[in-house]
Amino acid sequence: MGPLPRGSSAPGVDLSSEFRILAHMRLPLPAWPAFAFGCLALMAANAAPPAWEKLPDLPQSTGGAAAGLLDGQVTLIGGATWRDGRKIWLATAQRFDDHARRWTAADLLTEPHAHGLVAVYGGRLLLLGGTTGTRPFAGIWSLGPGGEVQRTEAGLPEAAVISTGAQVGMKLIFAGGTDDVANMRAFTDRAHSFDLASGRLSPLPPYPPGPFGLAAAAALGGELLVFGGAAWDRNADRLTDLADAQAFDPRSVRWRALRPLPVATRGATALALDERWIYVAGGYAAADGFTARAWLYDGRTDTYRDAPSLPVRSVVTLLVAHGQVYCLGGEDRPQHRSAEAHRIALDALRPAR
């Protein structure tokens, strides 16, 4: 970039008001250097975007993994990676020891698990749906303290691979997906509610825009909110990105349309930051390829605003834990998975109050 035109400032930084204030202030000459330095530091702090903290890399690169807290530690479970041009499905747990600032990896599940749904019930982390890499997973992995693992075969009789869902109260509500990550022509519009206490699966009204998968979802205000995703265009015989957004209210048992995403995106991740804001980030968009773009969705006004970008251009796993948002692994290019790990203070992603 060449020199700025006389009287101009760096893109996106307007200094005119600050210099107008300085011009009308009468300070003793010795005080000017310290005062000017303080003003410049304040302006730089206001202009600088929030910074993600780089953590040690994961022991194993992965994408499509489940994330949660086990024994108070951030844990990434399963997923898939690529090695020598071959896709490898994982059954490992990767845990982060914040005090030692290091990851450890160990076998946890008796078979691989990826692209499923996550819930918490009775102090246990539950993994439902998804795939083993060779077939849809119909059971439930129930993970407790001390590495204790239980598996039940009675879980989701409906195939739920790359489905979209979130826990709303004591129910896991999910929609869309397919029976195999390689079979996106089989995307469905079916939606269900799974009662975590009774294990009862109840059908819900279908997703209004039609069959889909690879969407982002989060729970907000007692509803499931769904953003973007992909659908199979049968006329063009290819995958097409979606901007559709919908909310499902389990009290009225109805879907309602939300304002669409600013850019059609598949593979984004959504994370509720509080009772108002949802962070929607990453994924893949036709205009950008793999993207780090992020928005904040305002549940009160049904609007979006630009948000701090992800530290990587990728389809990532996000997790809120201990007042931090963790960004873990992900698909950053075809036939490749990342081992990068980052985090940022939760409050740094919220709008300034």
C-alpha positions in Angstrom: 0.0 0.0 0.0 1.4 3.4 -0.9 1.4 6.6 1.2 -2.0 7.9 2.3 -3.3 11.1 0.7 -2.6 14.2 2.7 -5.3 14.6 5.4 -6.5 11.0 5.2 -6.2 8.1 7.7 -6.0 4.3 7.5 -9.0 2.6 6.0 -11.8 2.2 8.6 -10.2 4.6 11.1 -11.6 8.2 11.4 -9.3 10.4 13.4 -10.9 13.7 12.5 -12.9 14.1 15.8 -9.8 13.3 17.9 -7.7 15.9 16.2 -10.5 18.5 16.4 -10.5 18.0 20.2 -6.7 18.3 20.4 -6.8 21.5 18.5 -9.0 23.2 21.1 -7.1 22.0 24.2 -4.6 24.2 25.9 -2.0 22.0 27.7 1.4 23.0 29.0 4.1 22.1 26.5 5.7 19.4 28.7 2.4 17.5 29.0 1.8 17.1 25.3 3.9 14.0 24.6 2.3 11.9 27.3 -1.2 13.2 26.4 -0.7 12.4 22.7 0.7 9.0 23.5 -2.3 8.2 25.7 -4.7 9.3 23.0 -3.0 7.2 20.3 -3.0 4.1 22.6 -6.7 4.5 23.3 -7.5 4.9 19.6 -5.4 1.8 18.7 -7.2 -0.2 21.4 -10.6 0.9 20.0 -9.6 0.1 16.4 -8.0 -3.3 17.1 -10.2 -6.4 16.6 -10.4 -8.9 19.4 -7.5 -11.4 19.2 -7.8 -15.2 19.3 -5.3 -16.9 21.5 -3.3 -19.6 19.7 -3.3 -22.8 21.8 -1.0 -25.9 21.3 -2.1 -27.9 18.3 -4.3 -31.0 18.8 -2.4 -34.3 18.9 -4.7 -35.5 16.1 -6.1 -33.3 13.3 -9.9 -33.8 13.1 -13.1 -32.5 11.7 -16.7 -33.4 12.5 -15.8 -34.2 16.1 -18.1 -33.8 19.1 -17.0 -31.3 21.8 -17.9 -30.9 25.5 -16.5 -30.8 29.0 -15.4 -34.1 30.7 -14.0 -33.8 34.2 -14.0 -30.0 33.7 -11.6 -30.3 30.7 -12.4 -29.2 27.1 -12.6 -32.4 25.2 -12.9 -33.2 21.5 -14.2 -36.7 20.7 -14.0 -38.7 17.5 -14.4 -37.0 14.1 -12.3 -37.9 11.0 -9.0 -37.0 9.5 -7.1 -37.7 6.2 -3.8 -39.6 6.0 -2.0 -40.4 2.7 -5.2 -39.7 0.7 -7.3 -41.9 2.9 -10.1 -40.9 5.3 -9.6 -42.2 8.8 -12.5 -42.3 11.2 -11.6 -41.6 14.9 -12.7 -42.9 18.3 -10.2 -40.9 20.4 -10.8 -38.3 23.0 -8.5 -35.2 23.0 -8.4 -33.3 26.3 -6.9 -29.9 27.1 -5.2 -29.4 30.4 -5.5 -25.6 30.8 -3.0 -25.5 33.7 -0.3 -27.4 31.9 -1.4 -25.9 28.5 -1.2 -29.2 26.7 -3.4 -31.7 25.0 -3.6 -35.4 25.7 -5.1 -38.1 23.4 -6.4 -41.5 24.3 -8.8 -44.1 22.9 -12.3 -43.6 24.5 -15.0 -45.1 22.3 -15.0 -48.7 21.0 -15.7 -47.6 17.5 -15.4 -44.3 15.6 -18.0 -41.6 15.8 -18.4 -38.4 13.7 -20.9 -35.9 12.4 -23.4 -36.5 15.2 -25.4 -34.5 17.8 -24.4 -33.6 21.3 -26.5 -33.1 24.5 -26.0 -33.0 28.2 -28.2 -35.0 30.6 -27.7 -36.0 34.2 -24.2 -34.6 34.3 -23.2 -36.8 31.3 -22.2 -35.9 27.8 -24.3 -37.7 25.2 -23.4 -38.3 21.6 -26.3 -39.3 19.3 -26.7 -39.9 15.6 -23.8 -39.4 13.3 -21.8 -42.1 11.7 -19.2 -44.8 12.5 -17.7 -44.2 9.0 -19.3 -47.3 7.6 -22.9 -47.0 8.8 -25.2 -44.6 10.7 -24.8 -44.7 14.4 -28.2 -45.6 16.0 -27.2 -45.8 19.6 -26.1 -43.3 22.3 -22.6 -42.8 23.7 -23.0 -41.6 27.4 -19.7 -40.2 28.8 -19.3 -39.6 32.5 -16.5 -38.6 34.9 -13.2 -40.4 35.1 -13.4 -41.7 31.5 -16.5 -43.8 32.2 -18.3 -44.7 29.0 -21.7 -46.3 28.5 -23.2 -47.3 25.2 -26.9 -48.0 24.5 -28.2 -49.4 21.3 -31.6 -47.7 21.6 -31.0 -44.2 20.4 -32.1 -42.5 17.2 -33.8 -45.0 14.9 -33.8 -42.3 12.3 -30.5 -41.8 10.5 -29.0 -38.5 11.5 -25.7 -37.9 9.8 -24.7 -34.3 9.3 -28.1 -33.4 10.7 -28.7 -30.0 12.3 -29.9 -29.7 15.9 -29.4 -28.5 19.5 -30.6 -29.2 23.0 -33.6 -27.2 23.9 -34.4 -27.8 27.6 -34.6 -31.6 28.1 -35.1 -32.3 24.4 -32.8 -32.7 21.5 -34.4 -31.2 18.4 -32.9 -31.9 15.1 -33.7 -31.8 11.4 -32.4 -32.7 8.0 -29.3 -34.8 7.3 -28.7 -38.0 5.5 -27.7 -41.6 6.1 -24.1 -41.2 4.8 -21.8 -38.2 4.5 -21.1 -39.3 0.9 -24.8 -39.4 0.0 -26.0 -35.9 0.0 -28.6 -36.7 -2.7 -30.5 -38.3 0.2 -30.9 -35.2 2.3 -34.2 -35.1 4.1 -36.5 -32.4 5.5 -37.7 -34.6 8.4 -37.5 -33.2 11.9 -37.7 -34.9 15.3 -37.6 -34.3 19.0 -35.8 -36.7 21.2 -36.7 -36.7 24.9 -33.5 -37.1 26.9 -35.3 -38.4 30.0 -37.6 -41.0 28.4 -35.8 -41.7 25.2 -38.9 -41.1 23.2 -38.5 -39.9 19.6 -41.4 -37.7 18.3 -41.8 -36.6 14.7 -42.1 -32.8 14.1 -43.3 -30.8 11.1 -40.8 -31.0 8.3 -38.2 -28.3 7.7 -40.1 -25.7 5.5 -37.4 -24.9 2.9 -37.0 -28.6 2.1 -34.4 -31.3 2.4 -31.0 -30.0 3.6 -27.9 -30.7 5.7 -24.7 -29.2 6.8 -26.5 -26.3 8.6 -25.6 -24.4 11.8 -27.9 -24.5 14.8 -28.2 -23.1 18.3 -30.8 -22.9 21.0 -32.1 -19.4 21.9 -35.1 -18.4 24.0 -36.5 -21.9 24.1 -36.3 -22.4 20.3 -34.1 -24.1 17.9 -32.6 -21.7 15.4 -31.1 -23.0 12.1 -28.9 -21.1 9.7 -27.8 -21.8 6.1 -26.7 -25.3 5.1 -26.8 -27.1 1.7 -29.4 -28.8 -0.5 -29.0 -31.1 -3.5 -30.1 -29.4 -6.7 -31.6 -32.3 -8.7 -31.8 -30.3 -11.9 -28.1 -29.3 -11.8 -27.1 -32.5 -10.0 -24.9 -30.7 -7.5 -24.8 -29.3 -4.0 -26.0 -25.8 -3.6 -25.4 -23.5 -0.6 -28.4 -22.1 1.4 -29.0 -18.8 3.1 -32.3 -19.9 4.6 -32.8 -19.5 8.4 -35.7 -20.9 10.5 -36.7 -21.1 14.1 -38.7 -24.0 15.6 -40.8 -23.4 18.7 -41.5 -26.6 20.6 -44.3 -25.0 22.5 -46.4 -24.1 19.4 -44.8 -27.0 17.4 -44.2 -24.6 14.5 -41.4 -23.4 12.3 -41.1 -19.7 11.4 -38.9 -18.0 8.9 -36.0 -15.8 10.1 -34.0 -13.3 8.1 -31.7 -15.2 5.7 -28.0 -15.3 6.2 -26.2 -12.4 4.5 -24.2 -15.0 2.4 -25.4 -18.5 1.5 -23.0 -20.8 3.6 -22.8 -24.5 4.4 -20.9 -26.0 7.2 -21.0 -22.9 9.5 -21.1 -23.4 13.2 -23.6 -21.5 15.5 -23.0 -20.8 19.2 -25.4 -19.0 21.6 -23.3 -16.4 23.5 -26.2 -15.4 25.8 -30.0 -15.0 25.7 -29.8 -12.6 22.8 -26.8 -13.2 20.5 -25.8 -16.1 18.4 -22.3 -16.3 16.8 -22.5 -17.8 13.3 -19.0 -18.5 11.8 -16.9 -20.3 9.3 -18.0 -22.9 6.8 -17.9 -22.8 3.0 -19.4 -20.3 0.7 -19.3 -20.3 -3.1 -18.0 -16.8 -3.2 -15.2 -17.3 -0.6 -14.4 -21.0 -0.5 -13.6 -22.0 3.0 -14.2 -18.9 5.1 -13.5 -17.3 8.4 -16.4 -14.9 8.0 -18.7 -14.5 11.1 -21.9 -12.7 12.0 -23.8 -12.0 15.2 -27.5 -12.8 15.0 -29.6 -10.7 17.2 -32.6 -12.7 18.5 -34.5 -9.6 19.5 -34.4 -7.8 16.2 -33.9 -10.7 13.7 -30.9 -9.0 12.2 -27.2 -9.7 11.6 -24.1 -7.7 12.1 -20.5 -8.4 11.3 -18.6 -10.2 14.1 -14.9 -11.0 14.8 -13.8 -13.5 12.2 -12.5 -17.0 13.1 -8.7 -17.4 13.3 -8.9 -19.9 10.4 -10.8 -20.3 7.2 -12.5 -23.6 8.0 -15.5 -25.7 9.0 -14.7 -25.8 12.7 -16.0 -27.1 16.0 -16.8 -24.3 18.5 -17.4 -24.8 22.2 -18.1 -22.4 25.1 -16.3 -23.3 28.3 -15.0 -21.4 31.3 -15.9 -18.1 29.8 -14.0 -18.8 26.6 -15.0 -19.8 23.1 -12.8 -22.6 21.8 -12.2 -23.0 18.0 -11.0 -26.6 17.4 -9.8 -28.5 14.4 -11.9 -28.5 11.3 -11.9 -29.0 7.5 -9.8 -26.2 6.0 -9.4 -27.7 2.5 -10.6 -30.8 0.6 -9.2 -34.1 1.9 -7.5 -32.3 4.8 -8.3 -31.7 8.5 -6.7 -29.1 10.8 -5.1 -29.6 14.2 -5.2 -25.9 15.1 -6.7 -24.8 18.3 -7.6 -21.3 19.5 -9.7 -19.5 22.0 -11.1 -16.1 22.8 -12.9 -14.5 25.7 -16.7 -15.0 25.3 -17.2 -11.3 26.1 -14.9 -10.3 23.2 -17.4 -11.7 20.7 -20.4 -9.9 22.2 -21.2 -6.3 21.0 -20.0 -3.5 23.1 -22.7 -2.6 25.7 
